[in-house]
Amino acid sequence: MCPALVAASDAGLARVDCNCSGAGWACGDYPECATAALERRTHARCLRTTHAAATACWVRLDHARVPALAARRNYDEAPTHAYTGGGGLRAEAAARASPYVSDGCVRVGGFHPGHDAYCQGRYLADNIASWALAGLLVQAHGRQRPDVAVACADACHHEGAVRAFARHLVPAVVAGLCRRGHAKRLRLGPHAELVNALAPTYAAPPLVDALLAAAAPMHAADGWGAVFEQDPGFSVAPPSTLAAVAAARGVVVVRGLDVSPEELSALVNHGVGPARPPPKPAGWPSLPAGPETIHLLGSPGSGGEFVRACADDGAGDDAALEKWLAGGEPCEVTDWHVDEPWETTPARFTVLWAAESEGPIETRFASTRLDDRIDAADRELLAGAVGTFAPPPWLPQEKGTARHALTRDDAMYICADSLRDIDGMARREAITLCFRLTRACSARSASHTWRPRDLVVIDNHQTLHKRVPYDHASQRRLLYRLRADAYVV
């Protein structure tokens, strides 16, 4: 959440110039204000100042991490107070700590937003108060380093009023979280009565319902996927409308979207969420003079990154599993994947746009919804399960591991090429389970045949996708790929 927006919500707390003349940063640089600006220097500086260690998405702060790192890399000369959450961000004392001075900075207490998801929003009001205090201090003292003792005293003076104000804001924030799909989790915590009372206010927006009704399903029998033969107006629709449609159906196709790279980037930032740079390390193919958030995928000689697809090995071929366990030999099952699950906070959406497509080249999709395809015994194994993910052998440039829950709301989060183990299971048992679940999903898959200028948006929280082999000698494809963090309404 933008701290200035929070602070400005109560005129008695601060006189905030939301046009930020002279303040050095802007509400308009936050996705809540639907900015389509490609230059996010101010955004990065502010995020570095106010969010720091908050990297998860409970109140949709997952857009903060990449710009914050960009600020540290590219704009390190920018002076900052470096207000950050103190006390470890995972304890009640940290969530409700009064402002204090440490290492020459004013520290504002807070609770890790992602961890609060597991606490069903118990610390929601405390986090709103944290961002409001940070917003007050930045607005009152500017970006130049203040007298920290004076700034801390100022924060402490306003703390009581800010916390009362945050409690007053909770119903509106809870309604927003419910619109983003968190009602089920919030009903398990202290906001259960509020969630039920607010139910009429967080129903799907009428525009999203109308778009879903107008779209053709990608998978006719199961009703998932949304295909539009032309752009219904996502670039001028309210912010995050495209993300909301993708979250409802798993994958969205818009045929024949004629845009420049800059217009594509602006559409993603407006309609989906803040676009991230390509994964680290550097070296991904990119446009010579285009937005840094676009990287290229394509056939050999196209200038894009190329990863060869495996031929279908048959759903009953257990030899493929044994080869994968023995030596990491890829197969049709390991081609099914979500993008970058080895990142601590993977981007929710992958956006692909066809700059070139010659010949009937396909990408296949499969829903990971926990429906009747999934055996009851496997559902039981998945309940509460946590897996460790790492890059597959054919992406040696990628580094790192991450742990993620294997279920998110009513869908599985699985990736056969990257799952290394599941807590409490032997490796063979874990990988066998992942193969079995992937095959169950892929048994009812659907394909998209690419045409030039097609746009595809994939929700990685509920959809697997895979490359389909094609003749590289006679067929050619070049895709622009963006990764976007979600703020789904």
N, C-alpha and C positions, 0 to 999 in steps of 0.2 A: 504494500500500500504506500502511496505517496505521503510522506509525513506532512508536507505542506497542506495537502488536501485535508488530512485529518485535523491538523492544527487550525486550519481556516474554517472548519465546521462550527466553531464556537467563537464568535467575534469577541467575547469577553476574555478569551485566553491570549489572543495575540492579534495584532493588526498585520495581516499577511498580505504582501503584494504578490498575488498569484501570477502576475505578468513578469515578476522577478527582475524588474529594472534595478540593476546594480547588485542584486543578491548573488549572482553567479550560478544560479541553477533554477530549474523551472518545473512547475507542475506538468507543463505540456510535454516534458521529456519522458513522462511516465506513460505506459500503455493505457492506464485508466483514462487518460485524456485523449486517446486515439491519435497520438502523433504518428505521422507517416515520415518524419524526418529521417534521412539516412545517416546524418551526422549526429552521433550520440555522445560527443565529448562531455557535454554538461551532464547528461544522464549518468555517464560513468563516474564522474567526479562525485555526484550526489550519492550514488549508490555506494561508492567506496566510503563516503562519510557516514551514511546512516545505517547501512545494512551489514557490512563486513561479514560476520560469521553466519548470518542467516542464509542458508543455501537451499532449503527445501521449500515445498510448495503449499504449505497448509493455508496460508492467507495469500497464496499466489505470489510469493516472493521469489519463486525459482528463476525469474528473469534477472535477479540481482547478481548472480555469481559471475557470469561471463563478462558483463560490462565492468564489474568491479575489478576483475583480473585485468581487463583491458586498460583500465585506468592506472593500475599499478605498473603495467608494462609501458604504456605509451605516454602517460601524463603524470609521471612520478614527481614532476616539479610542482604540481598543483598543491598549494598549501591546504591543510585540512585539520579539523579538530580530531578526526578519527573517532567519533562517537561510536562505541560498539557495545554489544551486550556483554555483561561481565558475569563472572561467577560460574562459568561452565555451561550456561544455557540449558541445563537439564535438571535443575533443582528448583523447588518452590522458592527457596530463599533468593535464588538468582532472578527468578521471574518478578519478584516483588521487592527487589532491592532498591533503595533510594539512590539517586545519583551520587557519585563519588568521584574523586580525583585519583588517577593512577597513571604513572608513566607520562605525566605532563598532559593528559587528556581527561576530558569529562567522560565517565563511563555511565551508560544508562542501562539498567538491568533489563533482562528479557529472557524469554524461554524459547528454545529452538523451535521455530514454526513447524518443521517437519515432525519433530518428536511429539509436538502437541497433538498431531493427528492420532497418535496412539493413546493419548489421554482424552480423546473425544472433545477437544476444545476447552479443556478446563482453564487454560491460561490465555484464552482469546482476549479477554478484556485487558490483561496485563500487557500483552503484546501491542494492542492498540495504543495503550498508554505510553509504551516505550517509543513507538514511532512518533506519537504526538509530541513527546518531550524533545526528541531529537529534532523534529521540525521546528519547534519553538526556538530551540537554541541556535539552529542554523539561521533562522530568519532574524533572530534578535542580534546575533553577533557576527553574521556574515561568514565567509569562508576563511578569512584571515584568523590565525590562531589568537584566541582571546586571552584575557586574564582568566585562567581556568578556575581559580578560586571564586571569582565573581560569577562566572558562567554557572558553576556548580551550585552556588547559593541561589542563583536565579531559578535553576531547575528545581531545587528543593522547595523554593517558595511556591512554585506553581504545581508541585506534584499532586497535592490533594485534589485540586480542582481538575487536573488532567485525568486522574483516575476516576473521578465521578463522571466526567465527560465520556471517558472510555466505556464505562458501564452503560451509559445512556445510548452509546452507539451500537452496542452488542446486537440488539434485534435486527438492525439494518444489515450488519455484517453477516449474521447467521442466515438471513434470508438470501444474501448474495452467495454464500457458500452452498446453500441448498440448491440454488439455481445452477451451480457448477457441479452438482452431483454428489454432494457430501451429506445429504440428509440422513442416509442410512447410518453412517458413522456417528453423526451428531446425536441421533436418537438414543445412543448407548451411553451418553454422558449427561452432564448437568443441564444441557440445553434441550432435553427431550420435550418438555411441555411447550417450550417456545417453538421448536421445530413443528410440532403438530398444530399449534395455533396459527403459525405463519403459512401453512400449506397452501392456501389459495394464492399467496403472493409470489411463490417461486415456481409456479407451473411454467412450462415451456413458453417462451415468448410467441405471440401469434405469428410473427414473421417466420420464425424457425419452423413452426408447425406447417405453415403454408408452403415453405420450400421443400420440406420433407414430403408433403403430399404431391408436389409437382414433379419430384425426381423419380426416375425409374430405378428400381432396386438392381444392384449388381448380381445378387443371388436371389432369383425369383422365389424359390421355395422357402428360404429362411428369412427373406425380407431385409437382409443387411446390404450395406453399400448404397450410395446415391449417385446416379449418373444424370448430368445435365447436358443436353445437346448444345447449349450455348450458355454464356455467362448470365445468370439471373440478376446480376447487379451486386456482387459481393463487395466490390470496391467502394460502393456508396451506401451499403447497408450499415447498420449500427456496428460498432467495433465488436470483434470476436464472433460475428454471425457464422462465418465459414468454419471456425473451430467448433461452434455449437452443433452445426450440421454433421461435421466429421465425428464428434463425440457421440452423437445419436445413432449414426449408421456405421461407424468404423472406418470407412474409406469413402472419399468423394472424388468424382471425376467431373471435370468441366471441359467439354470439347471445344477446340478451336479458340483458345484464349490468346489473342494477339497482343502481346505486351513486350516492352523493352525490359532488359535486366533491372533497370531502376524501378520501373513500374511493378515488376514482379516482386521485388523486395518490399516496396511500399505496400502492396496488396497483402503480403504475408504479415508484415508488422501490424497492419490495420485489421485484417480479417481473421488471422489465426492467433498470433502472439509475437513477442519480440524474437527476431531471428538471431540465432547463434552463429559465430564463426565456425568453420570446419573443425573437426576434432583435432586435438594435438596428437603427435607433433606436427609441425608445419610440413608442407610439401605436397598437399593435396592439389590436384590440378584445379586451376581457377581461371576466371576471366581476366585477361591482361589489364583491362581498364573497366572494371565493373565492381559492384558491391562485394566486399570481402566475405559476406555471408553466403555467397554462391560458390559451390564447387561442382566439378563436372564429372559425370559418369557417362561412359560410352563404349562403343565397340572399338576394336583395335584400329589405331590410326585416326580416331576422331578427336583426339586431344583430351579425352576424359579418362578417368580411372576405370580400369577393366578388371572384372573378376569373372572367371569362367564359370558357367553354370553346369551342374551335373545332370546327366540324363536320368529320367525317372527309373527308380530301381524296383518299383513294385511295393505295394503296402505290406506285403508279407515277407519281404526279404530280410531275414535276421542276419544274414552274412554282412550286410552293410553296417549293422550295429557292432558286430565283432571287429570289423576292420577299423571302425572309428575308435572303439575302446583300446585296440591294440596299438594303433599308430596315428590316429587323427586323420584317417583318410576320408575326405569329404564324400558325401552322398546326397541323394535327393532330399532326405530328411534334414540334413544340416544346412541345405540351401534355404529352408524356411527360417526366417529370423525377424527379430525386431532390431532397430538400429541402436548401436552403441550401448548395450546394457551394462558394459563394464565401467561406464561413467557413474560417479556417485549420484548425480541427478541427471538421468538421461532425458533428452528432449522428448516431450510427449508426441509431437507431430513431425512427420517427415513430409516435405513438399517436393514434388517432382514436376518439371515442366519440360516438354519435348521441344528442344530447339531444332532437332532433325530426327526424322524417322522414315526410313526407306524399307519397305517390305513388312510382312505381318509379324512384327516383333511383339511379344507378350510379356506381361508381368502378372503373376498369379497371387491371389489374396485368399486368406482363410481367417474366419472369425475365431477368437479364443474364448467366446462366451461359455460360461459354465451351464450348458444346456444338456439335453438328453443324450448327446453324443458321448458324454464323459461318464464313465462307469462310477457307480456309487462308492466303490472301494477306493478308486483314485481320488474322488472328491474328498474322502476322509483323509487320505495321505496329504492332500494339498492344504487342508485347513491349518492355518498358522505356520505353514512351511516357509523357510527362508533359504534362498539359494545364493551361491557365490558365482559370479560371472567374470570371465576374462576374455580377451580378444582371441579369435580363432587363429590357427597356425598360418593361414594365408594372408594375414594382416600383421606382419612382423613389426611394422612401424608403430602400431598401437600398443600402448602400455597401460598397466593398472588393473585392479580388480575392484569389484563392488558387490555388496550384499543387498538383495532386494526380496521383499515378500513375493511369493509366487502367485498370489491372488490379489487383485485390485478391484474393489467393489464386486461385480458379478462376472469378472473375466480373469483368465489366467495370464500371468506374465512369464512366458517361457521362451527359450531361444536355444535350440539344440546345438548350434555351433559354438555357443559361448558359456553354457552352463557347465560348471566344473564339479560342483557337489551341492547336496542339500543337507542342511543340518540334521544330524541324527540318522542319516542313511549311509550305507556303503556306496562307494562311487559307482559300481556297476548297477546297483539298485536305482540310484538317482538318475543316471543317464538312460537306463532302460525305461524308467517312468517318463522321462522327457520325450524320448522317441515315441513311446506309445501315445502320449497326449498329442504330440505333433501330428502323428498319422491320423488320429481321430479327428482333429481339426481339418486336416488337408483333404479328408475323404469327401468333404462338402465345400470345396474351394470354388472360386470363380476367377476368370481371367479378364484382363483388360488388354486389348490390342491397340497399340500406340498409333496415333496419327500426329502429324506436326502440330505443335502448339497446344497439345492436350495438357491439362493441369490435373495432377492427382495429389490428394492430401490424405495421409495415412495416420490413423490414431494408433500409436505403438502400444497403448495400454490395453488394446482389445483386438489387434489385428496383426497377423503374420503376413509377410510377403516374401516372394522368392523370384529369382531370375529363371527364365525359361530358355533353354538352348535354342540357338538360331544359327543360320549360315553367315558367318562373319565375312565371307568373301563376296556375297551378293547383297547382303543387308547391312544397313548402317543405322546407328542410333547415337544421339548425343542428348543427354538430359542435364538440365540445371537442377541441382539439389540444394535445398535449404532445410535447416532444422529449426524448429520453432518451439518456444516454451509457451505453455497454455495459460490463458486466462478465460476459461470457458464460462459463459453466462447461461 
